[in-house]
Amino acid sequence: MALSAVAAPWLRQLAPETAHDAAIAALRYGLAGSQSIAADPRLAVTAFGRTLAHPIGLAAGFDKNAVACNGLARLGFGFIEAGTVTLRAQPGNPKPRLFRLDQDGALINRMGFNNAGIEPFVAALRRVDRSRIPVGANIGINKEGAAPLADYPALVRKVAPHADYIVINVSSPNTPGLRDLQSVDRLDAILDAVARETGGRETGGHPPLFVKLAPDLDEAVLPDLVSLAVARGLAGLIVSNTTLARPADLASAARGEAGGLSGAPLFNRSTRMLARVRLLAGGRLTLIGAGGVANAEQAFTKCRAGADLVQIYTSFVAQGPAVIGRIVAGLGGLLDRYGCARLSDITGRDADRLAELTP
């Protein structure tokens, strides 16, 4: 049994970032227990050159310094993404910077890539038992003194020997100017710099490379971004990061706080974008769907929209480790309902319809 399931009500009484820090400490020092997820071979997925027991992973942002990966692996995730890490340590934005929107099933964060820097991150990655599950490294640039064409290649080079995949984060809303790097020309220059520095994936210079996109992108640029991802040999895309949009029906007191909104209000917006990316990419890219997944039906919808893998974050914070098992068990039941032999049979099946979701 995971200790965090018992501690969850207590953690909810703490300020959000205090509760997060306590959870990381418990996971880091082996105090969070473990749970086993019943194996269902129909849910197995091939990704990152590995076979994953199931497609439900943890999104970046929870374990920024990769210190809790071993503890997280014992909770039953299919894969884990650590980070975002920057070259130099930075404190992030002033506190408070993390807010619960309980009435809306959401969080708002303006953390600002707070992390200990690349050297402690790599040292922590070296201690991770990656034989259990794949671990990804999410990389970003510092708020001050950043040089993207130098920093991203340097970060890729440093984490490459210790990660199963790498994510170039150009979509956080909390680092000024970061989202501008999603333009085709600027992202192409970054990917070119990474290839020149590392020799590229084909030569073993780095593991599979992903780019994480913002849900607020002008959809008119998606065809060019997908074409670039394919041309540059990316393994895939993560759709999506948090949103700056604020739905009119948000009810929680913290709804007006600045930062990225995650959780339930993001589900339609991120799923619509995922489906549109799937229609453009076909099967040429591995797509990781993120944004608002709190149950098996929503994870299944992400797969129907085109996701090969699904990440959770806000629902893990709100529901604790039990959410992993509930989603995985529910996926098996949904396969039975749809008459599918394996989860991959429904990947992208309803992308055309889900591409018309109202954000």
KEGU-451504 format. One record per residue (C-alpha): residue number from 1; residue in one letter; chain; y, x, z. Coordinates in nm, 2 decimals, always signed. Each point is the difference from the previous one (the first is absolute). Layout:
N
REC  pos  code  unit       y       x       z
REC  NUM     a     A       Y       X       Z
...
//
This chain:
359
REC  pos  code  unit       y       x       z
REC    1     m     A   +0.00   +0.00   +0.00
REC    2     a     A   +0.35   +0.12   -0.09
REC    3     l     A   +0.21   +0.05   +0.31
REC    4     s     A   +0.30   -0.09   -0.20
REC    5     a     A   -0.13   -0.36   -0.02
REC    6     v     A   +0.02   -0.02   +0.37
REC    7     a     A   +0.33   +0.18   +0.02
REC    8     a     A   +0.17   -0.20   -0.28
REC    9     p     A   +0.16   -0.27   +0.23
REC   10     w     A   +0.14   +0.27   +0.22
REC   11     l     A   +0.13   +0.20   -0.30
REC   12     r     A   +0.18   -0.31   -0.12
REC   13     q     A   +0.20   -0.01   +0.32
REC   14     l     A   +0.15   +0.34   -0.08
REC   15     a     A   +0.28   +0.08   -0.24
REC   16     p     A   -0.14   +0.03   -0.35
REC   17     e     A   +0.04   +0.38   -0.04
REC   18     t     A   -0.12   +0.06   +0.35
REC   19     a     A   -0.31   -0.21   -0.06
REC   20     h     A   -0.06   +0.20   -0.33
REC   21     d     A   +0.03   +0.33   +0.18
REC   22     a     A   -0.25   -0.11   +0.27
REC   23     a     A   -0.25   -0.11   -0.27
REC   24     i     A   +0.03   +0.33   -0.18
REC   25     a     A   -0.06   +0.19   +0.33
REC   26     a     A   -0.31   -0.21   +0.08
REC   27     l     A   -0.14   +0.06   -0.35
REC   28     r     A   +0.09   +0.37   +0.01
REC   29     y     A   -0.18   +0.06   +0.33
REC   30     g     A   -0.31   -0.21   -0.06
REC   31     l     A   +0.11   -0.28   +0.23
REC   32     a     A   -0.01   -0.28   -0.26
REC   33     g     A   -0.37   -0.04   -0.02
REC   34     s     A   -0.18   -0.09   -0.32
REC   35     q     A   -0.15   -0.29   -0.19
REC   36     s     A   -0.26   -0.02   -0.27
REC   37     i     A   +0.05   -0.21   -0.32
REC   38     a     A   -0.31   -0.16   -0.14
REC   39     a     A   -0.09   +0.16   -0.33
REC   40     d     A   +0.00   -0.22   -0.31
REC   41     p     A   -0.09   +0.20   -0.31
REC   42     r     A   +0.18   -0.25   -0.22
REC   43     l     A   +0.33   +0.12   +0.15
REC   44     a     A   -0.05   +0.37   -0.08
REC   45     v     A   +0.27   +0.15   -0.21
REC   46     t     A   +0.02   +0.34   -0.18
REC   47     a     A   +0.34   +0.16   +0.04
REC   48     f     A   +0.14   +0.35   +0.06
REC   49     g     A   -0.34   +0.14   -0.12
REC   50     r     A   -0.16   -0.16   +0.30
REC   51     t     A   -0.20   -0.32   +0.07
REC   52     l     A   +0.18   -0.21   +0.25
REC   53     a     A   -0.19   -0.25   +0.21
REC   54     h     A   +0.26   -0.27   -0.06
REC   55     p     A   +0.35   -0.01   -0.15
REC   56     i     A   +0.22   -0.07   +0.31
REC   57     g     A   +0.21   +0.30   +0.10
REC   58     l     A   +0.30   +0.08   +0.22
REC   59     a     A   +0.33   +0.05   -0.17
REC   60     a     A   +0.23   +0.29   +0.06
REC   61     g     A   +0.26   -0.03   +0.28
REC   62     f     A   -0.23   -0.05   +0.29
REC   63     d     A   -0.12   +0.35   +0.06
REC   64     k     A   +0.29   +0.20   -0.13
REC   65     n     A   -0.12   +0.34   +0.13
REC   66     a     A   -0.38   -0.04   -0.07
REC   67     v     A   -0.08   +0.04   +0.37
REC   68     a     A   -0.19   -0.32   +0.04
REC   69     c     A   -0.22   +0.00   -0.32
REC   70     n     A   -0.32   +0.07   +0.18
REC   71     g     A   +0.06   -0.28   +0.25
REC   72     l     A   +0.09   -0.23   -0.29
REC   73     a     A   -0.31   +0.09   -0.19
REC   74     r     A   -0.21   -0.14   +0.29
REC   75     l     A   +0.16   -0.34   -0.03
REC   76     g     A   -0.18   -0.08   -0.33
REC   77     f     A   +0.27   +0.05   -0.27
REC   78     g     A   -0.13   +0.08   -0.35
REC   79     f     A   +0.27   +0.27   -0.04
REC   80     i     A   +0.31   +0.12   +0.18
REC   81     e     A   +0.34   +0.11   -0.13
REC   82     a     A   +0.20   +0.23   +0.23
REC   83     g     A   +0.37   +0.08   -0.03
REC   84     t     A   +0.27   -0.03   -0.13
REC   85     v     A   +0.05   +0.38   +0.06
REC   86     t     A   +0.30   +0.21   -0.11
REC   87     l     A   +0.03   +0.37   -0.04
REC   88     r     A   +0.22   +0.04   +0.31
REC   89     a     A   -0.02   -0.20   +0.32
REC   90     q     A   +0.25   -0.27   +0.04
REC   91     p     A   +0.08   -0.25   +0.28
REC   92     g     A   +0.05   -0.30   -0.23
REC   93     n     A   +0.26   -0.27   +0.05
REC   94     p     A   +0.15   -0.09   +0.34
REC   95     k     A   -0.20   -0.23   +0.23
REC   96     p     A   -0.07   -0.29   +0.01
REC   97     r     A   -0.14   +0.01   -0.35
REC   98     l     A   -0.32   -0.21   +0.02
REC   99     f     A   +0.02   -0.38   +0.05
REC  100     r     A   -0.26   -0.27   +0.04
REC  101     l     A   +0.05   -0.33   -0.19
REC  102     d     A   -0.28   -0.19   +0.17
REC  103     q     A   +0.09   -0.34   -0.13
REC  104     d     A   -0.02   +0.14   -0.35
REC  105     g     A   -0.31   +0.22   +0.03
REC  106     a     A   +0.22   +0.29   -0.09
REC  107     l     A   +0.16   +0.33   +0.10
REC  108     i     A   +0.32   +0.17   -0.10
REC  109     n     A   +0.02   +0.37   +0.02
REC  110     r     A   +0.27   +0.26   -0.07
REC  111     m     A   -0.19   +0.29   +0.14
REC  112     g     A   +0.14   +0.25   -0.26
REC  113     f     A   -0.30   +0.23   -0.05
REC  114     n     A   -0.01   +0.12   +0.36
REC  115     n     A   -0.27   +0.27   +0.02
REC  116     a     A   -0.08   +0.35   +0.12
REC  117     g     A   +0.01   +0.17   -0.34
REC  118     i     A   -0.26   +0.13   -0.24
REC  119     e     A   -0.15   +0.28   +0.21
REC  120     p     A   -0.11   -0.21   +0.30
REC  121     f     A   -0.11   -0.27   -0.24
REC  122     v     A   -0.23   +0.25   -0.19
REC  123     a     A   -0.13   +0.14   +0.33
REC  124     a     A   -0.09   -0.36   +0.11
REC  125     l     A   -0.17   -0.07   -0.34
REC  126     r     A   -0.22   +0.30   +0.04
REC  127     r     A   -0.14   -0.15   +0.32
REC  128     v     A   -0.09   -0.34   -0.17
REC  129     d     A   -0.36   -0.07   -0.07
REC  130     r     A   +0.03   -0.11   -0.36
REC  131     s     A   -0.37   -0.04   -0.04
REC  132     r     A   +0.03   -0.34   +0.18
REC  133     i     A   +0.25   -0.15   -0.24
REC  134     p     A   +0.26   +0.11   -0.25
REC  135     v     A   +0.34   +0.10   +0.13
REC  136     g     A   +0.32   +0.00   -0.21
REC  137     a     A   +0.33   +0.18   +0.05
REC  138     n     A   +0.32   -0.18   -0.07
REC  139     i     A   +0.29   +0.24   -0.07
REC  140     g     A   +0.38   -0.05   -0.02
REC  141     i     A   +0.33   +0.18   +0.00
REC  142     n     A   +0.23   +0.08   +0.29
REC  143     k     A   +0.32   -0.20   +0.05
REC  144     e     A   +0.21   +0.31   -0.01
REC  145     g     A   -0.03   +0.31   -0.22
REC  146     a     A   -0.27   -0.15   -0.22
REC  147     a     A   -0.08   +0.15   -0.34
REC  148     p     A   -0.26   -0.24   -0.15
REC  149     l     A   -0.10   +0.22   -0.29
REC  150     a     A   -0.09   +0.28   +0.25
REC  151     d     A   -0.10   -0.20   +0.31
REC  152     y     A   -0.26   -0.23   -0.15
REC  153     p     A   -0.19   +0.28   -0.17
REC  154     a     A   +0.01   +0.21   +0.32
REC  155     l     A   -0.13   -0.30   +0.20
REC  156     v     A   -0.28   -0.07   -0.25
REC  157     r     A   -0.11   +0.37   +0.01
REC  158     k     A   -0.01   +0.00   +0.38
REC  159     v     A   -0.20   -0.32   +0.06
REC  160     a     A   -0.23   +0.03   -0.31
REC  161     p     A   -0.28   +0.19   +0.17
REC  162     h     A   -0.01   -0.24   +0.29
REC  163     a     A   +0.03   -0.35   -0.15
REC  164     d     A   -0.22   -0.23   -0.22
REC  165     y     A   +0.31   -0.13   -0.18
REC  166     i     A   +0.37   +0.05   +0.01
REC  167     v     A   +0.28   -0.26   -0.03
REC  168     i     A   +0.35   +0.08   -0.12
REC  169     n     A   +0.22   -0.23   +0.19
REC  170     v     A   +0.32   -0.09   -0.20
REC  171     s     A   +0.03   -0.35   +0.13
REC  172     s     A   +0.10   +0.00   +0.37
REC  173     p     A   +0.32   -0.19   +0.04
REC  174     n     A   +0.10   +0.21   +0.31
REC  175     t     A   +0.08   +0.34   -0.17
REC  176     p     A   +0.33   -0.02   -0.20
REC  177     g     A   -0.05   +0.05   -0.37
REC  178     l     A   -0.38   +0.01   +0.02
REC  179     r     A   -0.06   -0.31   -0.20
REC  180     d     A   +0.21   +0.15   -0.28
REC  181     l     A   -0.29   +0.24   -0.06
REC  182     q     A   -0.21   -0.30   -0.14
REC  183     s     A   +0.20   +0.02   -0.32
REC  184     v     A   -0.23   +0.11   -0.29
REC  185     d     A   +0.20   +0.32   -0.07
REC  186     r     A   +0.02   +0.12   +0.36
REC  187     l     A   -0.36   -0.09   +0.08
REC  188     d     A   -0.11   +0.17   -0.32
REC  189     a     A   +0.19   +0.32   +0.11
REC  190     i     A   -0.17   -0.01   +0.34
REC  191     l     A   -0.35   -0.04   -0.15
REC  192     d     A   +0.07   +0.28   -0.25
REC  193     a     A   +0.12   +0.22   +0.29
REC  194     v     A   -0.32   -0.08   +0.20
REC  195     a     A   -0.22   +0.08   -0.30
REC  196     r     A   +0.18   +0.33   -0.07
REC  197     e     A   -0.02   +0.11   +0.36
REC  198     t     A   -0.37   -0.10   +0.07
REC  199     g     A   -0.16   +0.01   -0.35
REC  200     g     A   -0.08   -0.37   +0.03
REC  201     r     A   -0.30   -0.20   +0.10
REC  202     e     A   -0.21   +0.11   -0.29
REC  203     t     A   +0.00   +0.36   +0.11
REC  204     g     A   -0.07   -0.09   +0.36
REC  205     g     A   +0.36   +0.06   +0.10
REC  206     h     A   +0.02   -0.32   +0.20
REC  207     p     A   -0.22   -0.30   +0.09
REC  208     p     A   +0.07   -0.35   -0.17
REC  209     l     A   +0.38   -0.07   +0.00
REC  210     f     A   +0.16   -0.34   +0.05
REC  211     v     A   +0.36   -0.12   +0.00
REC  212     k     A   +0.11   -0.28   +0.24
REC  213     l     A   +0.24   -0.25   -0.15
REC  214     a     A   +0.26   -0.23   +0.15
REC  215     p     A   -0.04   -0.38   -0.03
REC  216     d     A   +0.37   -0.03   -0.08
REC  217     l     A   -0.03   +0.19   -0.33
REC  218     d     A   +0.14   -0.17   -0.31
REC  219     e     A   -0.32   -0.12   -0.17
REC  220     a     A   +0.15   +0.10   -0.34
REC  221     v     A   -0.08   +0.37   +0.09
REC  222     l     A   -0.37   -0.06   +0.08
REC  223     p     A   -0.13   +0.06   -0.36
REC  224     d     A   +0.17   +0.34   -0.01
REC  225     l     A   -0.11   +0.09   +0.35
REC  226     v     A   -0.37   -0.10   -0.07
REC  227     s     A   +0.01   +0.20   -0.33
REC  228     l     A   +0.14   +0.30   +0.18
REC  229     a     A   -0.27   -0.02   +0.27
REC  230     v     A   -0.27   -0.01   -0.27
REC  231     a     A   +0.16   +0.28   -0.21
REC  232     r     A   +0.04   +0.22   +0.30
REC  233     g     A   -0.36   -0.04   +0.11
REC  234     l     A   +0.07   -0.18   +0.33
REC  235     a     A   -0.30   -0.14   +0.18
REC  236     g     A   +0.19   -0.32   +0.07
REC  237     l     A   +0.28   -0.19   +0.16
REC  238     i     A   +0.06   -0.16   +0.34
REC  239     v     A   +0.17   -0.34   -0.03
REC  240     s     A   +0.20   -0.03   +0.22
REC  241     n     A   +0.22   +0.14   +0.27
REC  242     t     A   +0.22   -0.22   +0.23
REC  243     t     A   +0.28   -0.22   -0.14
REC  244     l     A   +0.37   -0.02   +0.05
REC  245     a     A   -0.01   -0.37   -0.09
REC  246     r     A   +0.05   -0.25   +0.28
REC  247     p     A   -0.16   -0.34   -0.08
REC  248     a     A   +0.23   -0.29   +0.11
REC  249     d     A   -0.27   -0.15   +0.22
REC  250     l     A   -0.04   +0.30   +0.24
REC  251     a     A   +0.02   -0.15   +0.35
REC  252     s     A   -0.02   +0.30   +0.24
REC  253     a     A   +0.30   +0.12   +0.19
REC  254     a     A   -0.03   +0.35   -0.16
REC  255     r     A   +0.01   -0.13   -0.36
REC  256     g     A   +0.34   +0.15   -0.06
REC  257     e     A   -0.09   +0.36   +0.10
REC  258     a     A   +0.03   +0.26   -0.27
REC  259     g     A   -0.31   +0.17   -0.14
REC  260     g     A   -0.32   -0.07   -0.18
REC  261     l     A   -0.17   -0.34   +0.05
REC  262     s     A   -0.38   +0.00   +0.02
REC  263     g     A   -0.26   -0.26   +0.07
REC  264     a     A   -0.04   -0.36   -0.11
REC  265     p     A   +0.33   -0.05   -0.17
REC  266     l     A   -0.08   +0.29   -0.24
REC  267     f     A   -0.34   -0.14   -0.11
REC  268     n     A   +0.11   -0.20   -0.31
REC  269     r     A   +0.26   +0.26   -0.12
REC  270     s     A   -0.24   +0.29   +0.03
REC  271     t     A   -0.30   -0.19   -0.15
REC  272     r     A   +0.21   -0.12   -0.30
REC  273     m     A   +0.10   +0.36   -0.07
REC  274     l     A   -0.36   +0.12   +0.04
REC  275     a     A   -0.13   -0.25   -0.25
REC  276     r     A   +0.27   +0.10   -0.25
REC  277     v     A   -0.09   +0.37   +0.04
REC  278     r     A   -0.37   -0.09   -0.05
REC  279     l     A   +0.07   -0.19   -0.32
REC  280     l     A   +0.19   +0.31   -0.13
REC  281     a     A   -0.25   +0.26   +0.13
REC  282     g     A   -0.33   -0.17   -0.07
REC  283     g     A   -0.27   +0.22   +0.15
REC  284     r     A   +0.19   +0.32   -0.07
REC  285     l     A   +0.13   +0.04   +0.36
REC  286     t     A   -0.14   -0.05   +0.35
REC  287     l     A   +0.23   -0.26   +0.16
REC  288     i     A   +0.04   -0.03   +0.38
REC  289     g     A   +0.15   -0.33   +0.11
REC  290     a     A   +0.21   -0.01   +0.31
REC  291     g     A   +0.24   -0.25   +0.14
REC  292     g     A   -0.07   -0.30   +0.23
REC  293     v     A   -0.38   +0.01   +0.03
REC  294     a     A   -0.11   -0.16   +0.33
REC  295     n     A   -0.33   -0.16   -0.09
REC  296     a     A   -0.29   +0.01   -0.24
REC  297     e     A   +0.14   -0.26   -0.24
REC  298     q     A   +0.32   +0.21   -0.05
REC  299     a     A   -0.20   +0.32   -0.05
REC  300     f     A   -0.22   -0.19   -0.25
REC  301     t     A   +0.32   -0.12   -0.18
REC  302     k     A   +0.12   +0.36   -0.02
REC  303     c     A   -0.33   +0.09   -0.17
REC  304     r     A   +0.03   -0.30   -0.24
REC  305     a     A   +0.35   +0.12   -0.08
REC  306     g     A   -0.13   +0.35   -0.09
REC  307     a     A   -0.04   +0.20   +0.31
REC  308     d     A   -0.30   +0.24   +0.02
REC  309     l     A   +0.09   +0.07   +0.36
REC  310     v     A   +0.21   -0.18   +0.26
REC  311     q     A   +0.21   +0.14   +0.28
REC  312     i     A   +0.11   -0.17   +0.32
REC  313     y     A   +0.27   +0.09   +0.25
REC  314     t     A   +0.19   -0.28   +0.16
REC  315     s     A   -0.32   -0.21   +0.06
REC  316     f     A   -0.16   +0.30   +0.17
REC  317     v     A   +0.30   +0.04   +0.23
REC  318     a     A   +0.00   -0.37   +0.08
REC  319     q     A   -0.37   -0.08   +0.02
REC  320     g     A   -0.15   +0.34   +0.10
REC  321     p     A   -0.32   +0.15   -0.13
REC  322     a     A   -0.19   -0.33   -0.01
REC  323     v     A   +0.19   -0.09   -0.32
REC  324     i     A   -0.20   +0.26   -0.19
REC  325     g     A   -0.33   -0.16   +0.07
REC  326     r     A   +0.13   -0.35   -0.06
REC  327     i     A   +0.13   +0.09   -0.34
REC  328     v     A   -0.32   +0.19   -0.10
REC  329     a     A   -0.23   -0.28   +0.12
REC  330     g     A   +0.21   -0.26   -0.18
REC  331     l     A   -0.01   +0.19   -0.33
REC  332     g     A   -0.37   -0.03   +0.00
REC  333     g     A   +0.02   -0.38   +0.04
REC  334     l     A   +0.26   -0.03   -0.28
REC  335     l     A   -0.23   +0.19   -0.23
REC  336     d     A   -0.27   -0.26   +0.07
REC  337     r     A   +0.25   -0.28   -0.07
REC  338     y     A   +0.10   +0.16   -0.33
REC  339     g     A   -0.35   +0.08   -0.10
REC  340     c     A   +0.07   +0.37   -0.05
REC  341     a     A   -0.25   +0.28   +0.05
REC  342     r     A   +0.26   +0.25   +0.11
REC  343     l     A   +0.36   +0.02   +0.08
REC  344     s     A   +0.09   +0.19   -0.32
REC  345     d     A   -0.11   -0.30   -0.20
REC  346     i     A   +0.32   -0.18   +0.10
REC  347     t     A   +0.25   +0.28   -0.03
REC  348     g     A   +0.29   -0.12   -0.21
REC  349     r     A   -0.18   -0.33   -0.08
REC  350     d     A   +0.31   -0.21   +0.07
REC  351     a     A   +0.27   +0.26   -0.08
REC  352     d     A   +0.16   -0.22   -0.27
REC  353     r     A   +0.04   -0.29   +0.24
REC  354     l     A   +0.11   +0.20   +0.30
REC  355     a     A   +0.26   +0.18   -0.20
REC  356     e     A   +0.19   -0.33   +0.00
REC  357     l     A   +0.02   -0.03   +0.38
REC  358     t     A   +0.34   -0.09   +0.14
REC  359     p     A   +0.12   +0.31   +0.19
//
